[in-house]
Amino acid sequence: MTTHRIAVIAGDGIGKETTPEGVRVLDAAARKFGIDLKFDLAPVSRTPL
């Protein structure tokens, strides 16, 4: 099975509390449909302009 890697930037313009919930949704969908996802937390977090 192919593993799909997704870079995650916490709070990239949407708020730091939103990003973990989005990852949870993607993880649940991946499990339901048999997709292998790996989330890589990017060590960068910026304030939106």
N, CA and C of each residue as an Amber inpcrd file, in Angstrom:
protein
   147
   0.8390000  -1.1690000   0.0000000   0.0000000   0.0000000   0.0000000
   0.8940000   1.2450000   0.0000000   0.5190000   2.2280000  -0.7760000
   1.2470000   3.4880000  -0.8370000   0.8920000   4.3600000   0.3560000
   1.8960000   4.9600000   0.9640000   1.6680000   5.9020000   2.0540000
   1.7100000   7.3130000   1.4910000   0.6760000   8.0720000   1.7690000
   0.6050000   9.4620000   1.3400000   1.0260000  10.3340000   2.5170000
   2.0290000  11.1680000   2.2990000   2.5350000  12.0360000   3.3670000
   1.9560000  13.4330000   3.1870000   1.4780000  13.9850000   4.2870000
   0.8780000  15.3150000   4.2720000   1.6200000  16.1920000   5.2740000
   2.1190000  17.3320000   4.8030000   2.7640000  18.2920000   5.6980000
   1.6720000  19.1130000   6.3730000   1.7660000  19.2320000   7.6740000
   0.7710000  19.9720000   8.4520000   1.4590000  21.1730000   9.0870000
   0.9020000  22.3550000   8.8300000   1.4150000  23.5800000   9.4420000
   0.3340000  24.0700000  10.3930000   0.5710000  23.8930000  11.6710000
  -0.4300000  24.2460000  12.6810000  -0.7150000  25.7390000  12.6700000
  -2.0000000  26.0720000  12.5830000  -2.4180000  27.4570000  12.6790000
  -2.0470000  28.3160000  11.4830000  -1.9120000  27.7360000  10.3140000
  -1.5330000  28.5050000   9.1320000  -2.7060000  29.3690000   8.6700000
  -2.9940000  30.4110000   9.4380000  -4.0570000  31.3450000   9.0800000
  -5.4430000  30.9480000   9.5430000  -5.5890000  29.7990000  10.2190000
  -6.9220000  29.3630000  10.6270000  -7.0610000  29.1490000  12.1210000
  -6.0000000  29.2790000  12.8580000  -6.0690000  29.0600000  14.3030000
  -5.4750000  27.7190000  14.6800000  -4.6720000  27.7360000  15.7280000
  -3.9560000  26.5180000  16.1320000  -4.8790000  25.4170000  16.6250000
  -6.0670000  25.7490000  17.0960000  -6.9810000  24.7220000  17.5900000
  -7.7250000  24.0200000  16.4530000  -7.7310000  24.5900000  15.2620000
  -8.4530000  24.0200000  14.1280000  -7.6630000  22.9170000  13.4380000
  -6.3680000  23.0790000  13.3270000  -5.5330000  22.1380000  12.5890000
  -5.5990000  20.7070000  13.1310000  -5.4820000  20.4800000  14.4480000
  -5.5610000  19.0980000  14.9420000  -6.9060000  18.4280000  14.6340000
  -7.9770000  19.2030000  14.6300000  -9.2890000  18.6290000  14.3120000
  -9.3630000  18.2320000  12.8420000  -8.7570000  19.0290000  11.9810000
  -8.7040000  18.6770000  10.5640000  -7.9220000  17.3960000  10.3300000
  -6.8280000  17.2340000  11.0560000  -6.0290000  16.0080000  10.9580000
  -6.8540000  14.8120000  11.4300000  -7.6200000  14.9910000  12.4950000
  -8.4700000  13.8950000  12.9900000  -9.5010000  13.4800000  11.9480000
 -10.0920000  14.4490000  11.2620000 -11.0840000  14.1530000  10.2230000
 -10.4320000  13.3980000   9.0670000  -9.2760000  13.8820000   8.6080000
  -8.5780000  13.2010000   7.5180000  -8.1690000  11.7880000   7.9090000
  -7.7130000  11.6130000   9.1430000  -7.3080000  10.2950000   9.6210000
  -8.5020000   9.3380000   9.6570000  -9.6410000   9.8190000  10.1260000
 -10.8430000   8.9750000  10.1790000 -11.2910000   8.5790000   8.7740000
 -11.2750000   9.5230000   7.8420000 -11.6640000   9.2190000   6.4610000
 -10.6840000   8.2300000   5.8300000  -9.4010000   8.4020000   6.1010000
  -8.3890000   7.4960000   5.5500000  -8.6040000   6.0760000   6.0510000
  -8.8870000   5.9380000   7.3490000  -9.1350000   4.6000000   7.9040000
 -10.3800000   3.9770000   7.2780000 -11.4300000   4.7710000   7.1120000
 -12.6850000   4.2550000   6.5470000 -12.4880000   3.7340000   5.1190000
 -11.6640000   4.4290000   4.3320000 -11.4930000   4.0700000   2.9330000
 -10.1950000   3.3140000   2.6460000  -9.4790000   2.9140000   3.7010000
  -8.2760000   2.1040000   3.5240000  -7.1100000   2.8420000   2.8890000
  -6.9810000   4.1150000   3.1940000  -5.8830000   4.9230000   2.6640000
  -4.8520000   5.1140000   3.7680000  -3.5820000   4.9520000   3.4250000
  -2.5140000   5.1030000   4.4110000  -1.9640000   6.5260000   4.3480000
  -2.2290000   7.3110000   5.3920000  -1.7400000   8.6840000   5.4730000
  -0.7240000   8.8070000   6.5920000   0.2820000   9.6410000   6.3680000
   1.2540000   9.9800000   7.4090000   1.3120000  11.4970000   7.4630000
   1.1160000  12.0360000   8.6500000   1.1160000  13.4790000   8.8370000
   2.4590000  13.9180000   9.4040000   3.0930000  14.8590000   8.7170000
   4.3660000  15.4150000   9.1690000   4.1120000  16.8340000   9.6500000
   4.3020000  17.0640000  10.9460000   4.1040000  18.3890000  11.5080000
   5.2850000  19.2740000  11.1340000   5.0110000  20.3020000  10.3530000
   6.0620000  21.2330000   9.9400000   6.4060000  22.1400000  11.1180000
   7.6790000  22.3660000  11.3510000   8.0980000  23.1690000  12.5040000
   7.9680000  24.6690000  12.2690000   7.0750000  25.0710000  11.3670000
   6.8950000  26.4800000  11.0350000   5.4680000  26.8750000  11.3710000
   5.3290000  27.9910000  12.0060000   4.0020000  28.5290000  12.2800000
   4.1060000  30.0370000  12.1770000   3.2780000  30.6060000  11.3070000
   3.3560000  32.0410000  11.0800000   2.0140000  32.6930000  11.3490000
   2.0560000  33.9610000  11.6030000   0.8440000  34.7420000  11.7860000
   0.3650000  35.1960000  10.4140000  -0.9410000  35.0830000  10.1460000
  -1.4410000  35.5210000   8.8430000  -1.2330000  37.0210000   8.6530000
  -1.0770000  37.4160000   7.4130000  -0.8740000  38.8410000   7.1020000
  -2.1770000  39.5900000   7.1130000
